[in-house]
Amino acid sequence: LIGYDARSEQFINTLQTKPNSGYELVGIVTETADADDLGVQYLGEGQNILEIVQKHRLDTLFILSPAVPNDAILQILHVCEGVPVQINVLPELSEFIIGGNAITLFEGIPVLQLRETPMQGVSGIVKRLIDIVFSLFALIVLSPLMLTIAVIIRLTSPGKAIFRQERVGRAGKPFRIYKFRSMRADAEYNVGHVWAETDDPRQTSLGKFLRRWSLDELPQFFNVLKGDMSLVGPRPEMSGLIDTFSESIPHYLARQRVKSGMTGWAQVNGLRGNTSLEERISYDRYYIENWSLALDIKIILKTLWAIKKG
């Protein structure tokens, strides 16, 4: 709960006396009231909301308006853009017009939802089950091919067959992505983290073939099985580029509200590799805001068709 006014005690009492409401009150963020008097844990001040969300692993925020001014609400939306947290406002009746906003009633209390957490509930569980079943099936069926590729890589160029690199996924959590090595073992020694280009001179001869048919991505089925990634979602970015992009591209961090994917809406629309980042972000945001299992299936089918065409 963020903010304090005359409605705070009513809302807190509702949550504490109705354990089946679907919410567990972790605490309050306020600068104007003594949390001990309210019988709840004081979490900190609003300016530290991102750290509070991450520390307590919050999945929902309720903001009291107008106790929290509009500019502060906008700041909360901005700093929490990269974390999967649902943001609701508890408005006064004078602040909204019924029918003009997505107003719902929670135990008789009006709630305005500003941002929804995507891929939750039954649909989110089904998406994860599809990830597990599909990735496990792919690893079993493709294991002879993957073993063959690994052996050929070791025989044709010095270095390991599997390339590991830190990427950033859901909620800004770093993870190690797996790929078949398609470049020289020292490819990043002098240039650091940069995107690969179509005719990148750092690629090996085998690497060009692997990248053309997307075979270098096959080890990412392990990432999907582990839960680091999903079959479908925004492509994970290199950790060294996140700060730069988030400062220069509006709403860039919104893509971190969901798991990264092996393929995505941007990729099946021709935006992969060294293409317009701004355009890719717009496609990623469209996917997040319009996600459905049907859209995932559509993207998977379009990906398979693109691979078949080469």
Summary of the structure (lengths in Angstrom):
residues: 310
radius of gyration: 23.0
end to end distance: 51.6
largest distance: 72.4
contacts: 872
relative contact order: 0.09
helix: 47%
strand: 18%
